[in-house]
Amino acid sequence: MFVKALEQSLYTTLPWDIPWYDPSHAVFMGVVYLVLTVIGVGLTVALLSTLKNLSGKGAKEH
C-alpha cells in the first residue's frame, strides 16, 4: 500500500510529470499555474509601464 502511494507522488512540478487523471493534482496544479500566469502578466505590465515612463514620452521632471 505504501509503495502504491509512492508511485502516485510527484517527482517534479513540470506539466508533463503531473498525473492529470487525479482530480486533486489537476485542481491544485491548475490553480498554481493560474497564479503564476497572473503574477507573470502583472510583472510584464509593470515592466512595460516603467519602460514607457522612462522613455522621453512619459518622463516628467520633478
C-alpha positions as CSV (number, residue, x, y, z in Angstrom):
1,M,0.0,0.0,0.0
2,F,2.8,2.4,0.8
3,V,4.6,1.6,-2.4
4,K,1.4,2.4,-4.4
5,A,1.3,5.8,-2.7
6,L,4.9,6.5,-3.7
7,E,4.1,5.6,-7.3
8,Q,1.5,8.4,-7.4
9,S,3.6,11.1,-5.9
10,L,5.0,14.0,-7.9
11,Y,8.6,13.8,-9.0
12,T,8.7,17.4,-10.3
13,T,6.1,20.2,-10.9
14,L,6.6,20.2,-14.6
15,P,3.3,19.8,-16.6
16,W,4.4,16.5,-18.2
17,D,5.2,14.9,-14.9
18,I,1.9,15.6,-13.2
19,P,-0.7,12.8,-13.0
20,W,-3.6,14.9,-14.5
21,Y,-6.0,12.0,-14.2
22,D,-6.0,12.6,-10.4
23,P,-8.5,15.4,-9.7
24,S,-6.6,16.7,-6.6
25,H,-3.4,17.1,-8.6
26,A,-5.3,18.7,-11.5
27,V,-7.1,21.3,-9.4
28,F,-4.1,22.2,-7.3
29,M,-1.6,22.4,-10.1
30,G,-4.1,24.2,-12.3
31,V,-4.5,26.9,-9.6
32,V,-0.7,27.1,-9.1
33,Y,-0.2,27.6,-12.9
34,L,-3.0,30.2,-13.0
35,V,-1.5,32.2,-10.1
36,L,2.0,32.1,-11.7
37,T,0.5,33.3,-15.0
38,V,-1.3,36.2,-13.3
39,I,1.9,37.2,-11.5
40,G,3.9,37.0,-14.7
41,V,1.4,39.1,-16.6
42,G,1.4,41.7,-13.8
43,L,5.2,41.9,-13.8
44,T,5.2,42.2,-17.6
45,V,2.7,45.1,-17.4
46,A,4.7,46.8,-14.7
47,L,7.9,46.4,-16.7
48,L,6.4,47.9,-19.8
49,S,4.8,50.7,-17.9
50,T,8.2,51.5,-16.3
51,L,10.0,51.5,-19.6
52,K,7.3,53.7,-21.1
53,N,7.7,56.2,-18.2
54,L,11.4,56.2,-18.5
55,S,11.3,56.9,-22.2
56,G,11.1,60.5,-23.5
57,K,7.3,60.3,-23.9
58,G,6.3,59.6,-20.4
59,A,9.2,61.1,-18.4
60,K,8.4,64.1,-16.2
61,E,10.9,66.2,-14.3
62,H,10.5,66.7,-10.6
